[in-house]
């Protein structure tokens, strides 16, 4: 755990990145973010108290530096996953505003952001009040506005991940979504919003899993060696019946431009999976431009919840093929 709080759980991580997707430093320090919540003895409860914290990576370990955002008067209840951009001296946090402050424990989801300029000391100064990135969900996506729900079965509108297309400078947010107009309960989608003159505009999904899977979580885009990669995480239990032989893992598609067409990486879409004898060992993989992959320890060999960062992995990408090159030993 290194400098992490032993009384807290940690999951869903991402690094601070520049506009090209490379890991960025603040005042010479490697800064990441993660969801965290007090350990209440039941890991399912963490989702209802989640807060984004700064996590510094140094001395072969992780160190919790406290909440990213100060306390604001906001209509949502908690913070779920997103991404962080350092561009032109400003840090922008893209995140999921989850639940509603009016009634605890809901599964409502919206895409929000806040930003802060770097101060004279090189650290983010005063944060802007958080604000929604888009209004509504239609026509391409189902609303994720239900208060009641069950993990793995709820609809999605979360995990905004920033991406700038090196071909023309266009700016996108990838996000986890659910396909509108679907006749299937298994309608996970890889959502896209594009920045226009008047703000972020919802666009058709770049791919979806209608009839196949309910959740394409932590959706994000990576450009590498003239190829575009769409990555997401999913779990065996969110596949449709009849497909639950498929492993939980990091999946991906590859294209030659943002316009597609998108082809499954490795022929199947599977980029990496946990060992067969530990199918839930880690989860929530996120790839940066260096092809470093972060995740968190999910289920330990004794069946308990890990709730700490997992060792970083290093991918190799060669066109439509992907493999794991190495694993770093990180405390």
N, C-alpha and C positions, 0 to 999 in steps of 0.2 A: 504493500500500500504506500510505502514511502511517506510522503507528506500529506496523504489523504486522511480525512477524519474517519476513524474506525467506527464512529457512531452513525455514519452516513452510507448510503448506497450510491453508486455511480454507474451510469450506463449512457448509451447514445452519445458518442463523442464526435468532434470534428475539429480540425485545426483552423486557426486564422490563416486566410489565404489572400494572395494578391489577385489581380484581375485575370491572370493567366492560370490560376489554380495552384500556384506554388505556395508552399508554406511561408508565411511572412513572420518577421521578427518585430517585436515592440521593445525599444530600448535595448536591442541586442539579445532579447530573451525569446525563447520559443513558446508561444502561447497557444493553448487549445481551449476548447470549451466542452462541457459535458453536462448532462442532466444529473441532478443529484437530489436526494430527499433523505430525511431521517429514516434510520432503520427501525421500523415499528414491529419487527418480528414476522411480518407477512409481506413478502416482496410485492405482491399485487397492489398494496396500498401506496407504493412509491409514485405511481402514475398520477395520483390525486394531490400530491404535494410537490411536484417536480419544479425545480428552479435551475436556471442555467448558471453555472459557476465557471470562473476562470480556472483553468488547470495549466500550470506551468510544467514543462518537461525539462528537467535538469538533473544532473548527477545520477543518470541512469534510473530516474524515477519520476513520479508524478506528485505535484504539490498543489493543494487546493488553496486558491487565493481569494475565495469568496464570490458573492454574486456579481454577475456582469452588470445587470441593471439595478439602479437604486429602486426603492419602493415608490411606485407611481400609483395614482388613483386610476385604475383601469377596470373595464367591464368584464374582463376574463378572470379566471380563477388561478391559472398556473401556466407555466411555460413548457412546451414540448420542443422537440428537436428542430434544427434549422441549419444555418451556415453563417460564416462570418467573413466579411471582406474588408481588407485594408487597401484603400485606393485614394491617392492624392491627399494623404495625410488625414483621412477620415476612416474610422472604423464603423461599419454598418453591420448590425446583427439582424439577420432574417430568421424568424422563428415562428413557431406555431402557438397561437393564443388558444388555450384549451379551456373548456368549461365556461361557466358564467359566474361572476361574482355574486349574482342574485340567488343562486341555488347551488350548493356544493355537490361535487361528484358527477357532473355531467360530461358527456363525450363530444360536446360541440367543438368544432375546429375552424379556425380562420388563419390566414397568412398575414403576419404583421412584421414590422421592422422598427428599429430605432438606430440612431447614429450619434457618434461623438467625435469631434476633432481631436487629434493628438495635441497635448499641451506642450509647454516648454520642456517638461521633463521626459517627453517621449511617450507618455501614457495617455489613454483616452481621458478627455476632460469631461465637460458636462454633457450628459446624454439628453437627446431630444425626447420628448414624451413619445412612447410607443404609439404607432398608428397603423391602421389596416393597409395592406398593399393593394388589394382588389376588393371590389364590392360585389357580393353575390357569388354564385357558382355557375350559373347557366351561360350558354346552352350546352356546353360540352361535359359538365361534371355534375354529379349528384350532390345535393347539399349534405354536409356532415354536421347536421344541426340537432341530432337526437340527444336528449338528455340521458335516456336509459340505453344500456347496451351491454355487450359482452366482448371482452378482449378477443381479437381475431375475427370477429363478426361485424364490428362496427364499420361504417363507411368512412372514407378518408378524405381529408383536405388539409394536408400537413407536410412538414419536413421541407420547407423551401430551401433550395440549394442554388446559389448564384453560379452563372456561367456566362462568359463573354466569348463569342465566336471569333476566333482569330482571322477568319476569312473576311469579315466585313465590319467587325466591332459591335455587332448587334448583341444586346444583353438579354439574357433569359433567366427565368427561374424554373428549375425542374421541381416537381413536388409529387407527393403521394396522393393519389386521387381515386375516385370511383366513377366509372363511365356512366353518363346519363343515357336514358333510353334503353337500357339493357334489360333483357328478359331473364337474365341469370342473376342469382344471388352472388355469384363469383364474377365480379366485374371490376377488378383492380385495374388501375390505369396509371401510366407515367405521364403526369400532367405537365403542361408547359404554359408559362406566361411570358410575354415579350414586352420589353420596355418601349413605349411609344412616346410621342411628344407630350401627351397628357397623363402619362403614368403607365403602370403595368396593365396589360390587357391579356385576358385569358385567351389562349389559342387551343386548337384541337390537340389532344394528346399525341405524343410522338409514337406511342405504342400502348396496347392494352392487353389484358389477359381475360377477356370475356369468356365465360364458360370454363375457365382454367383455374384462376386464383383470385381470392378476394383482396389481397394486399400486396402491392409492390412498394415496400417500405424503403425509406431513406433514398428515394430516387435522386440521382445526381448525374451530371455529365462531365466527361473528361476528354480532352483533346490530346492525342498522342500520335506522333509520326504520321501525320496527314489523315488520321482516322478519328472519328467521333465515337465515343463509347457511352452508352446509357447503362448505368449500373443501378441495381436495387437489391434489397434483401427480402427474403420471404421465408416462411416456415411451412413445414410439412402439413400442419393442421389447417392452413388456410387454402390449400389446394382443394379443388372440387372432389367429391367422392369418386373413386375410381382412379384418381391420380395421386393418391397419398403414398405411393411408393417413391415419389419424387422427394429428394432430400431438401431440407432447409439449407439455405446457403446464399452466397453472393451470386447473382445472375447478371448477365449483360447481353446487350445487342451492340452491333457495330455498323457504322454507315460511313459513306464518303463525304457526306455533307449533312447539315441539320435537316435538310429536306428529305433525307432517306434515299432509297429504302433501307430499312434496318434489318440486319441479318443476325441470327443467333451466334454468339461467341461459342467457339468449340463445337459448333453444330447443334448443340442442345440448349445453349444459353447458360449452362452451369459454369461458373468461373471457379468457385471454391466451395467446399462443404466441410462440415465437421467429420471426424472419424466415425465410422459406422457404429462403433461401440459407445460413442459419446455424441449422439446426434444433436444435442443442444448445448454443446460445450461453450460456444461463443455465438454472438449474434450482433446485428446492426453494423454491418461493414460499410466503411466509407473510404473511397479512394481519392487521393489527391493527384496533382499533375506529376509528381515524382513516382507515382504508382505505389506509394506507401499506403497500406490498408490498416485502418484502426478498427477496433471492435471492443466489446466488453465480455467479461466472463459471465456466462448465463447460469448454466446448471453444472455444479461441481460433481465429482464422482460419487459423493455421498448423497446426491439428490438435493442439496441445499443451493440457495441462490448465491452466485459469486458477487456481483455488484462492484467489480473493480475493472479498470482497463485491462484488456488482454495484450499479450505481446504484439508488437507491430509486425505486419507481414510486408513482403516486397513482391509485387507482381512482375511478370514478364508479359508484354503484349507484342505480338507479331501479327499484324493484320487481324484476321478472324480468330487467331489462336491466343489463349491465355494460360499461364501456368504460374505457380508460386515459386519464386526464386529463393527466398530466405525468410527466416523469422528472427526478429530482434528479441533479445532478452531484456525486457524492460520491467522494473519493479512495479 
